[in-house]
């Protein structure tokens, strides 16, 4: 358990600035294929994979917008990226390590982007028969009228988008930035303890005693390291860094 955790922690640290190497990908696949892998180990792997493939999801969103230029002309890339990232996360939760994640996640990302487009047009007041007709012979005035009718009836969809963006931890840049500060500022034993003790939102998951049993640190050592972190945390908060 300790050995696997240290390996995963090392990979997690590297993915703040690097893509996964082939060896790292193969190691992760072997861990996922292991029937004895724990839920917490999977959680760490999911974070690693998401960080490593997040840029790919955004790239897919740009490609989708370019491919469907007319339909996505009035769509912000942030909106498309959100759906692409959501597709990525869904694929990671289903990923078992037996196939290439590049191909596997692309299927889910494409599905979510298509769902976004379907939802967008389903909220239009224009019937499908009109939307399907060619726009080549439209005058500029007709095109403007068409685009105004094509827009969503109300702001419900945008509200849902903003609500999803604010409530989904994968896209919560605030907490991600805090973990980056921790990664760059604290010593490795403290960081190992933090990744075990707290979830993404700094909610406590396990006790100091449980941590000591996992990583073979004394319970007192864990307590002191956590106390050191809390002091660091409060200092950053006071300086509006946390």
N, C-alpha and C positions, 0 to 999 in steps of 0.2 A: 504493500500500500504506500509506504513512505517513498520507495524508489519510483513508483509510477507518478506520485504527486510531484516529486522534485523534477522529473522529466517534463511533466505538463507545465509546471510553473516556469521552467526555463524557456519552453516554447512560447508561453503566454507573454513573457517579458520581451522576447525578440519581436513578436508581432506588433509591437507599438510602432516599429519603424521598418520592418522587413516583411516580405511575403514568405510563405512557407516554402522551405526547400523540399526537394523530392524525398529526401530521407525523413524529414519531419512529417510529410504527408503519409508516407508508408508506415511510420511509427504510430501515428494517430489511427490509421485504418486497422492496424493490428490490435490496438487497444479496444476500438469499437467492436471488433469481431470477437473479442474475448467475452465469453458468457459470464465471467465473474466481474466485469467492469461495474463499478458502483454508480449510482445516480449522480453523486457529487463529481466523480471523474468525468461523467458525460457532460455535466454542466460546464466544467472547465473547458472541455473539448469544444462544446458548442460556442463558447465565447471566442476561443481561438479561431475557429473556422469562420465565424461571422466577421471578425476583425480582418481576417486575411482575404475574404471574398467580398467585402463591402464595396470596394472600388469597382469590382467587376459588376455588381448589381447596378451601380450608378451608370457605368458604361453601357449596360444593356438598356437602361432607361433612355439615354441619349440616342442610342441606335433605334430604339422603338419610336421615339419622337421624330427622328429623321425619316424613318420608313413610312410613318403615317403622318406626314407633314401637314396635310390639310386638316385632318381630324384633330390633330394635337396643336394646331397653330396657336390657340388661345390657352393652352395648358402650360402651367409653370413646370419647369423641370424638377423642382423640389417635390411636386405632387407625384410625378411619375417615379421619381427616385424612391419615395416612401413606399409605393406599392411594390417596386422591384426589391427593396430591402425586406419587405414583408414576405415576398415569395422566397427570397434567400433563406430567411429564418425558418420558414415552414419546411423547406427542403432539408435544412440541417437537422431539424428535429426528426425527420424520417430517415436520415442517412445512416446506413449500417456499415459503411466502409468497404463494400464489395465492388463498387464501380467508381469511375471517375466523378468527383464532386463537380467538376466543371460542367460536364454534360448533365449531371443529375439536377443541379440547381438551376440550370438554364431552362429546363422544362417548367419548373415551378415559377420562376421569374416571368417567363413569357405568359404563363396562365394568369398570373395576377395583373399583369399589364393589360392583357386582353379583357379581363374582368373590369378593370378600371374604365376602359373605353366603352364597354357594354353598359356599365352603370351610368356613365356620363351621357350617352346617347339615349338611354332609356328614360332619362329625366327631361328630355327635350319635348317641347310641345308639338314638334313636327312628326307626322306619321312616318313609318319606316319606308313606305313606298316613295315618298318625296326625297328622303335622305339618300335613297339608293340611286336616284337618277343622276345622270352626268351633269356636271356644272360648267362644262366647257362653253356652252352658248349663253351663259348668264351675262347680263350687263353688270357694270360695277354697282349700280343701284340695287339690282336684284341680289347680287352677292352680299351686300351689306344687310339687306332685309333678311336674307337666308341666315346669315350669321347671328343676327339678333334673335331670330326665332329658334335657332339651334341651341342657344344658351339655356341653362337650367332654369326651371320655373321659379325657383326660390333659392335661398342660401342654405338650405338644409344639407346638401352634399358638402359644401365647403365647411360647414360647421362640423360635420362628421369627420372630415379629413383633419381639421385642426384638433378635434378631440382625440382622434387616434394618435396624432403626432405627439400630443402632450402627454398621453397616458401610456404609451408603449416604451418600455425601458430601453429597447434596442436603439431608439432614436433620441434618447434623452441625453443630449450633449453635455448637460450640466454635470450629471454624475460621472459620465465618462471622463470629463476633464479632471474631476477630483481624483479618480483612480490614476490618471496619468501623473498628477502631482505626487501622489503617494509613491508610485513606481519610480519616479525620478529622485525622490528625496529621502526615502527611508532605507535602512539596511535590510539585507535579504531575510534574516530570521524574523524580523518584524513584519515584513511583507508576507511571508509564508503564513504567519499567524493570522494576519488580517484577511487573507483570501479564504482561510478556513472559517474564521469566526463570523464574518459579515457577508451579507448578500450585496447585490448591486447598489441597493439603497441604504447600505450601512445598517440594516436590521440584523440583530444578533441571530445566529443560526445554531451554534453549538457552544458548550461551556468550555472554560479553560481546562478543566479536567479532561474532557474529550479530546481537545487539541493536543494536550500533553501525551495522551495515549497514541495518537496518530503519528506525531512527528518525534516522539521520544524526547521532548523537552520536559523539564520539571514544571509542575503546575505553577510554582512561584515565579519561575522564569517567564512563563507565558503571561502571568498576571502583570509583571513589571513591564514587559514589552507592550502589552495592551494599554497600560497606563501611560507609557511613553507616547503611544499613538494618540490617545485621547488628548494629551497636552498639546501635541502637534496639531491635532484636528481643531482644537479650540483656538489656537493661535492663528491658524489659517482663516478660520471663520471670522475672527475679529478683524483680520486684515482684508476680509472680503475675497479671500482666495478659495474659500470653501463654503 
